[in-house]
Amino acid sequence: MSIVELCGAARASNRAIEAIGSDIQWQHSYVAADRTFCIYLAASEETIRRHAELSGIPITRIAEIPQIIDPLTANN
C-alpha cells in the first residue's frame, strides 16, 4: 500500500473507533508485504468485526492474545 492508502485506512479506522466509542482502542499495525496485522484492545470479537464493517477494512482472522512476552520476560 502506498502512504496515501495507508493514511486513508488510518483515517477510516479512526472514524470507526469514534463511532464505536470506548469499547475499542487501536494500538498499532504492522504492514508486511501483502498483509497488515492490526493490534487492538477491544471488548469483544464482535466489536472488532463492527470496526471492520464501519471502516471498510476487511478481516480475514481474529486471534486473541492472552499473553505478551518481551526481552525483559527473561529476567523473571
PyMOL commands that set and color helices and strands:
alter all, ss='L'
color gray80, all
select helices_A, chain A and resi 3-20+45-55+71-75
alter helices_A, ss='H'
color red, helices_A
select strands_A, chain A and resi 24-32+35-42
alter strands_A, ss='S'
color yellow, strands_A
deselect
rebuild
show_as cartoon
